[in-house]
């Protein structure tokens, strides 16, 4: 009871501080070299083929504003870190430097930006599901479909239709995609797990809750698998309608990386500091469940969708399921061996990424007081360095001989980066899964 009371008092005080801080300084000034990556991405190199990024927040580049977690430069109490750029600088994908679709949060460090030899076009949108919709807050979320509708909140154009229109006059050789997490309700799972941690008198873990149980079961898996399969089929329909043959291009279908370690790799014990200092408030049982049940559950859906789509259309373009579950291990949220150095702003030096977390942490203040804010949406997503690791996974998959149906991406050795802008990692490898 004392722990609960202390938490309530601390949250009340922090909220008051936060509101004052937000009113005084809504967004920190960028003092270092500003992020100009979108300007470069919007100036394609003639003659090079294209990679097109489709899907949800893990494809769009959500949390690309951050290169570390920390307490300096905080917009909200305890939610600072190294800030790469302002919202417009990082997510402003339009030629005007603003978001072409508000709150799609597309960053030019996203996994589709595979580096030398390729141009990249990003259509992924944070919050996207397999089908298009308008959120309860009036935010347009294009899915992997052919919707083309005018709404009171703006035009809704499905990502499959965007791809079709783009590929009709561009040499698209690769499509990358992560999708299905929002259909499953991943953000709701995070909220339930945080709620379970913050209510210690509640005997249930989030994995035992009724809402989570309704998302993670055999019946739900079957529905989700078909939804992702339909997205794969729609991508193929789009490319065919654009005049592309299945032999002309391929699809890289990402699984989701693990954002948090098991209890044994946690810096903080199962107590107050885990959230207040770490921003990773989950019970030990839920940490284990996330890594041993939830992540594999999503893997099975995505891998099963590739098989289901192939059965429905034997003439599909090659699909490689790229497993990134362990790609960011060693840099997960609150993981032993990571640190939170003094914050800064602007594009970070590559060596800065070696010892920091590659996921954005969860702030209770932000989640409770500003749930619709960009800061809230960014929680538990790969940051600047995490996205560069995932982009390297994609680059290595494209270099791998042939078009294998499945590859696993992992780090191998000391973290190091090449000289590209933005950089790719030199220690990332892909390999076929063990039979």
C-alpha positions in Angstrom: 0.0 0.0 0.0 2.9 2.4 0.9 4.4 1.7 -2.6 1.1 2.6 -4.3 0.7 5.8 -2.3 4.3 6.8 -3.0 3.8 6.3 -6.7 0.6 8.4 -6.7 2.3 11.2 -4.9 5.3 11.1 -7.2 3.1 11.1 -10.3 1.1 14.1 -9.1 4.3 16.1 -8.4 5.9 15.0 -11.7 2.7 15.9 -13.6 2.7 19.5 -12.2 6.4 19.9 -13.1 5.7 18.4 -16.6 2.9 20.7 -17.4 5.0 23.7 -16.5 7.9 22.5 -18.5 5.8 21.8 -21.5 4.3 25.3 -21.4 7.7 26.9 -21.2 9.5 24.8 -23.8 7.3 22.6 -26.1 10.3 21.3 -28.0 14.0 21.7 -27.2 16.2 23.6 -29.6 18.5 21.5 -31.9 22.0 22.7 -31.1 24.0 20.1 -33.1 24.0 19.2 -36.8 20.3 19.1 -37.6 18.6 16.1 -39.3 18.4 16.8 -43.0 17.9 13.2 -44.0 14.6 13.7 -45.6 16.0 16.4 -47.9 18.5 13.8 -49.1 15.9 11.1 -49.4 13.6 13.4 -51.5 16.4 14.0 -53.9 16.8 10.5 -55.5 19.8 9.3 -57.4 19.1 8.8 -61.1 19.4 5.2 -62.4 19.1 3.4 -59.1 16.3 0.9 -58.3 13.8 1.6 -55.5 13.0 0.0 -52.2 9.5 0.9 -51.0 8.6 0.7 -47.3 5.1 -0.3 -46.4 3.4 -1.1 -43.1 3.1 0.2 -39.5 5.2 2.1 -37.1 8.1 -0.4 -37.1 8.4 0.3 -40.8 7.6 4.0 -40.8 10.5 5.0 -38.4 8.5 5.9 -35.3 10.8 7.1 -32.5 13.5 8.1 -35.0 13.6 11.5 -33.2 15.6 9.9 -30.5 19.1 8.3 -30.3 19.1 7.5 -26.6 17.1 7.7 -23.5 18.0 10.0 -20.6 16.8 12.8 -18.3 18.4 15.8 -20.0 16.6 17.9 -22.7 13.4 16.5 -21.3 10.1 17.7 -22.8 8.5 15.8 -20.0 9.9 14.7 -16.6 12.3 11.8 -17.1 11.7 11.5 -20.8 14.7 13.1 -22.3 17.7 11.7 -24.2 19.6 12.5 -27.3 17.1 14.3 -29.6 18.0 13.9 -33.3 15.7 16.6 -34.5 12.3 18.3 -34.2 9.1 16.6 -35.2 9.1 18.3 -38.6 12.8 17.6 -39.2 12.6 13.9 -38.4 9.0 13.1 -39.5 8.6 15.8 -42.2 8.6 13.6 -45.2 6.9 16.0 -47.7 9.0 18.3 -49.9 7.7 21.2 -47.7 9.3 19.7 -44.7 6.1 18.7 -42.9 4.3 15.4 -42.6 2.5 14.4 -45.8 0.0 12.5 -43.5 0.0 13.8 -39.9 1.1 11.3 -37.3 2.3 8.7 -39.8 5.7 9.6 -38.3 7.9 8.6 -41.2 11.6 8.9 -40.6 14.4 8.7 -43.1 16.2 6.3 -40.9 13.5 3.6 -41.2 14.3 0.0 -42.2 13.6 0.6 -45.9 16.5 3.0 -46.1 19.1 0.3 -47.0 21.8 2.6 -48.2 24.2 2.7 -51.2 22.8 1.4 -54.5 19.2 2.1 -53.8 16.6 4.8 -53.7 13.9 4.6 -51.0 10.2 5.6 -50.9 8.3 5.4 -47.6 4.6 4.8 -47.5 4.4 3.1 -44.1 2.4 4.8 -41.4 2.5 4.6 -37.7 -0.6 3.0 -36.3 -1.5 1.3 -39.6 -3.4 -2.0 -39.7 -3.8 -4.3 -42.6 -6.9 -2.3 -43.7 -7.3 1.5 -43.9 -9.2 3.4 -41.2 -9.6 6.8 -39.5 -8.8 6.7 -35.8 -11.1 7.9 -33.1 -9.0 11.0 -32.9 -9.5 11.7 -36.6 -6.1 10.5 -37.8 -5.9 8.9 -41.2 -4.2 5.5 -41.2 -3.7 4.0 -44.6 -3.7 0.1 -44.6 -2.3 -2.3 -47.1 -5.3 -2.0 -49.4 -6.7 -0.1 -52.3 -9.0 2.3 -50.5 -9.3 5.7 -52.1 -11.9 7.8 -50.2 -12.5 11.4 -49.1 -13.4 11.8 -45.5 -13.9 14.8 -43.2 -10.4 14.2 -41.9 -8.7 14.1 -45.3 -8.1 11.8 -48.1 -7.5 8.1 -47.3 -5.4 6.3 -49.8 -4.4 2.7 -49.1 -0.7 1.8 -49.1 -1.2 -0.8 -51.8 -2.7 1.8 -54.1 0.1 4.2 -53.2 2.6 1.4 -54.2 0.7 0.7 -57.4 0.7 4.3 -58.5 4.4 4.8 -57.6 5.6 1.5 -59.2 3.9 2.3 -62.5 6.7 4.7 -63.4 9.5 3.7 -61.0 11.9 0.7 -61.0 10.7 -0.9 -57.8 12.7 -4.0 -57.1 12.0 -4.5 -53.3 9.1 -3.9 -51.0 9.7 -4.1 -47.2 6.9 -4.5 -44.7 6.0 -5.0 -41.1 2.3 -5.3 -40.3 -0.1 -7.1 -38.0 1.0 -5.6 -34.6 -1.8 -3.1 -34.6 -4.4 -5.6 -35.8 -3.4 -7.7 -32.8 -3.5 -4.7 -30.4 0.2 -4.4 -29.5 -0.1 -0.9 -27.9 -3.0 -2.1 -25.8 -0.8 -5.0 -24.5 1.9 -2.4 -23.5 -0.7 -0.4 -21.7 -2.1 -3.4 -19.9 1.4 -4.5 -18.8 2.2 -1.1 -17.5 -1.1 -1.0 -15.6 -0.3 -4.4 -14.1 3.1 -3.1 -12.9 1.6 0.1 -11.4 -1.1 -1.8 -9.5 0.9 -4.2 -7.3 -2.1 -5.1 -5.2 -3.6 -6.6 -8.4 -2.7 -10.3 -8.4 -3.0 -10.6 -12.2 -0.2 -10.1 -14.7 -1.1 -8.4 -18.0 -0.7 -11.7 -19.8 -3.5 -13.1 -17.5 -5.9 -10.3 -18.3 -9.0 -10.9 -20.3 -8.2 -8.2 -23.0 -4.8 -9.7 -23.7 -6.3 -13.2 -23.7 -8.8 -12.1 -26.4 -5.8 -11.1 -28.6 -3.6 -14.0 -28.0 -5.3 -17.3 -28.8 -5.7 -19.8 -31.6 -8.9 -18.2 -33.1 -7.4 -14.8 -33.1 -4.2 -16.1 -34.6 -6.1 -17.6 -37.5 -7.9 -14.3 -38.2 -4.6 -12.3 -38.0 -2.7 -14.7 -40.2 -5.4 -14.3 -42.9 -5.3 -10.5 -42.5 -1.5 -10.4 -43.0 -1.8 -12.8 -45.9 -4.3 -10.5 -47.6 -1.9 -7.7 -47.2 0.8 -9.8 -49.0 -1.7 -10.6 -51.7 -2.6 -6.9 -52.1 1.0 -5.9 -52.6 1.3 -8.5 -55.4 -1.9 -7.2 -57.0 -0.5 -3.7 -56.8 2.7 -4.6 -58.5 1.0 -6.6 -61.2 -1.4 -3.7 -61.9 1.7 -1.5 -62.2 3.1 -3.7 -64.9 5.6 -5.6 -62.8 6.2 -9.3 -63.2 6.8 -11.5 -60.1 10.3 -12.1 -61.3 11.0 -8.3 -61.3 10.8 -7.7 -57.5 10.7 -9.3 -54.0 9.1 -8.7 -50.6 10.9 -8.6 -47.3 8.4 -9.3 -44.6 9.8 -8.3 -41.2 9.0 -9.9 -37.9 9.1 -7.7 -34.7 12.2 -7.2 -32.6 12.1 -7.9 -28.9 12.0 -4.4 -27.1 12.7 -5.6 -23.6 14.9 -8.3 -22.0 14.1 -11.2 -19.8 14.3 -10.5 -16.0 17.9 -11.9 -15.8 19.1 -9.2 -18.2 17.2 -6.3 -16.5 19.2 -3.5 -14.9 16.4 -2.9 -12.4 14.8 -5.4 -10.0 11.0 -5.8 -10.0 10.4 -2.6 -8.0 9.7 1.1 -8.1 12.9 2.0 -9.9 12.1 -0.2 -12.9 9.6 2.4 -14.1 10.7 5.6 -12.4 14.4 5.3 -13.4 14.1 2.8 -16.3 10.9 3.5 -18.1 10.4 -0.2 -18.5 7.7 -1.0 -15.9 6.7 -4.6 -16.5 6.5 -7.5 -14.1 9.0 -10.3 -14.3 6.3 -12.7 -15.4 5.2 -10.3 -18.2 8.8 -9.8 -19.4 9.2 -13.6 -19.8 5.7 -13.9 -21.4 6.5 -11.1 -23.9 9.7 -12.9 -25.1 8.6 -16.5 -24.9 4.9 -16.2 -25.9 4.0 -12.8 -27.5 7.0 -12.3 -29.8 6.8 -16.0 -31.1 3.1 -15.6 -31.5 3.6 -12.7 -33.9 6.3 -14.6 -35.7 3.9 -17.5 -36.3 1.3 -15.1 -37.7 3.7 -13.5 -40.1 5.4 -16.7 -41.2 2.0 -18.4 -41.5 0.7 -15.4 -43.6 3.5 -15.9 -46.2 2.6 -19.6 -46.5 -1.1 -18.8 -46.7 -0.6 -16.1 -49.4 1.5 -18.5 -51.5 -1.2 -21.1 -51.3 -3.8 -18.6 -52.5 -1.6 -17.3 -55.3 1.2 -19.7 -56.4 2.6 -17.0 -58.7 3.5 -14.6 -55.9 6.8 -12.7 -56.2 9.4 -14.2 -53.8 8.7 -13.5 -50.1 11.5 -13.6 -47.5 10.4 -13.5 -43.9 13.1 -11.6 -42.1 13.2 -12.6 -38.4 14.6 -9.6 -36.4 13.6 -10.9 -32.9 17.1 -10.8 -31.6 18.5 -8.1 -33.9 18.6 -5.5 -31.2 19.6 -7.7 -28.3 22.2 -6.0 -26.0 20.5 -2.7 -26.6 17.0 -3.4 -25.4 15.2 -1.2 -22.9 16.8 -1.3 -19.4 19.1 -4.1 -20.6 22.3 -4.8 -18.6 25.3 -3.3 -20.3 23.5 -0.2 -21.6 23.9 3.3 -20.3 22.2 6.7 -20.6 24.9 9.2 -21.3 24.4 12.9 -21.2 21.9 14.1 -23.7 22.5 16.2 -26.7 20.7 17.2 -30.0 21.3 16.8 -33.7 22.6 13.8 -35.6 24.6 11.7 -33.2 28.1 10.4 -33.8 28.0 6.7 -34.8 30.1 5.6 -31.8 27.5 7.0 -29.5 25.2 4.1 -30.4 27.5 1.4 -29.0 26.4 1.5 -25.4 22.9 3.0 -25.4 19.4 1.6 -25.6 18.0 1.3 -29.1 14.3 1.5 -28.0 12.4 4.5 -26.7 11.3 4.1 -23.0 7.8 4.4 -21.5 6.9 7.5 -19.5 3.9 7.1 -17.2 3.4 10.9 -17.3 3.3 11.0 -21.1 1.1 7.9 -21.3 -1.4 9.2 -18.8 -1.4 12.9 -19.5 -0.6 13.1 -23.2 -1.7 9.7 -24.7 -2.2 11.1 -28.2 1.1 12.9 -28.3 4.0 11.9 -30.5 6.0 11.2 -27.3 3.5 8.7 -26.2 3.3 7.0 -29.5 7.1 6.6 -29.7 7.3 4.4 -26.6 8.7 0.9 -27.1 9.8 1.6 -30.7 13.3 1.3 -32.1 15.1 4.7 -32.1 17.6 6.1 -34.5 20.2 3.4 -33.9 17.7 0.6 -33.6 16.3 1.6 -37.0 19.7 1.6 -38.5 20.2 -1.9 -37.3 17.0 -3.0 -38.9 17.9 -1.3 -42.1 21.1 -3.2 -42.0 19.1 -6.4 -41.6 17.3 -5.5 -44.8 20.5 -4.6 -46.6 22.1 -7.9 -45.7 19.0 -9.8 -46.8 19.2 -8.2 -50.2 22.9 -9.2 -50.4 22.2 -12.8 -49.4 22.3 -15.2 -52.4 18.9 -16.0 -53.9 15.6 -15.3 -52.4 15.3 -17.6 -49.4 11.9 -18.0 -47.8 13.3 -17.1 -44.3 16.4 -15.4 -42.8 17.4 -14.6 -39.3 19.2 -11.3 -38.5 21.5 -10.9 -35.6 24.5 -8.9 -34.5 27.9 -10.5 -34.5 30.8 -8.8 -32.7 31.4 -5.2 -31.6 29.0 -2.5 -32.7 30.5 -0.5 -35.5 29.1 1.6 -38.4 30.1 2.4 -42.0 30.6 5.9 -43.5 27.1 6.3 -45.1 24.6 8.8 -44.0 22.7 7.5 -42.2 25.1 4.8 -41.3 24.6 1.0 -41.5 26.1 -1.4 -39.0 29.1 -3.5 -40.0 28.5 -6.3 -37.5 25.0 -7.4 -38.6 24.6 -10.8 -40.3 21.7 -12.8 -41.7 21.5 -16.6 -41.9 18.8 -19.1 -42.8 17.0 -20.6 -39.8 18.2 -23.9 -38.4 16.2 -26.7 -40.0 
